[in-house]
Amino acid sequence: MMETRETLLNELGLIEKWEKEQKGLWFWERLTRLPFKMLDRFTPNFIQEKIGSLLDELGSFIQTGGQYLASEKTAFQLVGKKAGRTIGQFSDLEAVHVASMKQASFELGEQRKKAAAIQGASTGIGGIFTLAIDIPAILAISLKTIQEIAIIHGYDPNDKRERVFILKCLQFTSADVVGKQAILSELAEYNSEEKSREVISQIQGWREVTATYTEQFGWKKLLQMVPVAGILFGAYTNRSMVSDLVETATMLYQKRRISERLEAQS
């Protein structure tokens, strides 16, 4: 049996509460935006180039998925376990409750946070010398995690529209208050053809769209440049980055799926 309208509305209320909480930035979040302005002065050129290369890789992801396209199998198995049924294709997800999708997303998130922490700690051992290895690795974990959350909710990352939505999730985690509100507005009614075309046309300037993400990435990686201490910084920053991504992607995909089901019931 599918959820009742009341259940869906209750879940939607929780998401709207979360959205309101995103309106404020903690003092620490404001403070940590400052170091990036000093990045050019203190960060070696090869690290700056590696961070800058994220833009090219994100652009490639939007167009084709590149090396970052995720497998459906893991996501299907995870949500199937939570739903108590076998999921072999996207159509099977129509009968899965959004609560099961949310549980599967957060369980996936716990797995990915551990992997990200281990990755950050291992590359933090050598400080600046191993930082270049960590940058593409954490990007891969981030993109694949959001894609799997998309699949869990019944959306196919092979569709360019979904890759645009995924990039918006990535951008949301590092945006300021104004940016977050703008993204929420852009993604409202994303399933409508007109709205999705509008967002896709905006994302053609993806270098500007991803600027906030690379800035936030920059200051977090700056802390990881300290040898030995970089182990702690690396583990913490990678885990926190993936944690934010999981929460954002889960909430935004939950909202889309719930909105669709409420519309279908009306």
N, C-alpha and C positions, 0 to 999 in steps of 0.2 A: 504494500500500500504506500502511496505517496504521502508526503506531509500534508497536514491541514493548512489552510490559509493562515490560521492563527499562529501555528508553529513557524511558518515562514516569516510572518510579520514580526514575531518575537526575535528571530535571528537577525532580521534586517535592522531592528532597533538596536541590537548590540553593535552592529557594524556602524550605524550612524553615530552612536556614542563614541566609538573609536575614532571616527573621522573628526568629530569635534575636539577630541583630545590632541589631534595633530595640529591644531591651530596655534599652539604655544610652543616656543622653543625654550628648553631649559637653559639656564645661564651657562652651563658647561658646553652645551651645543653651540651657543653663540661664541664662546671663547675659543673653541677648537676650530672655528672657521678662520681665525687669524693666521695661524702658522703657515697656511698655504701661500700667503702673500710673500713669505720669506723663502719659499721653496727654491726659486730660481737662484738665490744667493748662496744657499747652503747645500743644495743637492747636486751631486756630480751629474755631468751631462748625460752619461749613459743611462742613469736612472730616470732623468727627465724624459729622455727619448722613449724609454720603455713604458712610462706612464702615458706619454702622448700616443703611443701605438695603440692604446686601448680604443681610441677614437676610430682608427681604421678598422680594428677588429669588430667593433660594435656596428660599424657601417656595413661590413661584410655579412654580419649576422642578420641584419634587417633584410638584406637583399636575398640571401640564399640559405641562411642558417649556418653556412660554413662548417667548421669543425665542431660547432657547439650543439648541433641538433641532438636531442636526448632520445633515448629508447622508450617506447611506450610500455614495454613489458614490465619494468620495475613499478611504474606508477599503477598500472592495471592490477598487478598482484597486491600492492599495498592497499588500494581502495577496496579491492575485492575481499581482502581479509577483514577489513573493518565492516563491510556491508554483509559479510557472511554469504557471499555468492561468487561465482566465477565470472570474471570480467575479461572478455577476449577482444572486444572492439568498442568503439566509442558509443554505439547505440545501446550497449548494455548499461551504460551509466545513467540512462534516462530514468531507470527505476531505483537508483541509489539516492538515499537521503542526503541532504546538504550537510547534516551533522556528521555523517560518516566521511564525507569528503573533507570536512574540516579536521576531523581526527586523523585521517590519513596524511593530510598536509603537514600537521604539526609533528606527527611521528617521523615523517620524512625529514622535517626540519631538524629534529634532534640528531638524526644520523648525519646530516650534512654539516651541522654545527661542530660535531666531534671531528669530522674529517677536515674541516676548515681550521680548527684549532691545532690539530696535529700538523697540518701543512704549514701553518704560520710559525709554530714552535720549531719545526725542523729546519725551515729556511731562516729562522731568526738566529740560529747558532752562529752563523758567519757574519751577521750584521749586514753591512752594505754589499758585501761580496756575493751573498746568496739572495739578496732582495729581488734581483732581476728574475729569479726563478719563481718567486712567490706571486708576482704580479699577474702573469697570465694564468697561473694555477687557480688563484682565487676568483678570477673572472670566469673561468670555465665552471667552477663549482657554483658560482652565483647564477649564471645563465641556465645551466642544466637544472638547477633546483627550481627556478621559477617555471621552466618549461614543464617539469614533472608535476608541479602544482596545477598548471594549466590543464594538463592531460587528466589529472585526477578529477577536475571539475568538468571534463568533457569537451575541452577545447584543444584543437590540433595545431601545434607549433609549426607544422609544415605549411600552414596557411600564413602568408605574409602579414595579414591583419593581426594574427596572434603574436607574431614576433614584434610588431609595433607596440602592442599592448604590454608585452613582456619588458620592452625597453622603458616604457612609461613607469612600470613597477620599479624598475631599477633606478630611474631618475627620481621617483617619489621619495625614496629612502634618504636621499641626500639634499633634497630641495628645502628651501626656507619656507616660512609660513605662507607667503604669497604664492610661491611656486607650487606648494602642495595643494592649495585651494584651486589654482589654475588647472592642475592635473586632474583633480577630482571633477571639475567642471567639464573638462575635455572628455573624460571617460564616462560621464553620465550618458546613458542611452547609447553606449558604444556599439551595441548590436544592430542599431539602425544603420542602413546602408549610407545614408547621408552623413551621419555623425562619424562613422568610421572613415569615410573618404576625406572628411575634413581633418581628422587627426593624422591620417596618413600623409596628406599634403603638407601638413605642418612639420612632420617628422623628416621631410626631405632635407631640411636643414639640420640634420642630426648632429653635426659638430657642435652647434649651439645648444641643442637639447641635452647632450651628454656632458656639457662643460661642468655642471654642478657635481655630477658623479665623479669625474676625474679629479676635481678639486678636493672633494672629501676623501677620495682614495689617496691623494697626495699626502695630506697631513697624517693620516693613519700610518702610511708606510714610512713616513719620516721618523717616527718613533722606533721603528723596527731596525733602523740603521745602526743602533748601538750594539756592538758585539756582546754576546752572552745575555745581556739584559733584553736583547731583541727577541729572545726565546719567549719571555713573558709577554712582551708587547705584541709579538707576532700572533701568539695563541689567542690573546684577548681580543685584539682588533679584528682578526679574521672571524672569530666566533661571533662577535657583536655585529659585524657587517652582515653575515649570513642570517643571524637571528632577526635583524631588522627586515631583511628581504623576505624571509619566510612569513613574518607577520603581515607585511604589506601585501604580498602576493595572495596570501590566503584570504585576507579581508576583501581585496578588490575582486578576486574571482568569485568569492562567496556572494558578493553583492550582485554580480552579473547573473549568476545562476539563479539566485533567489528572485531577482527582478523578472527573469524570463518565466519562471514557474508561476509567479503571481499574475503575470500578464496572461498566461495560458489558462489560469483558473477564472479570470474575470469574464 
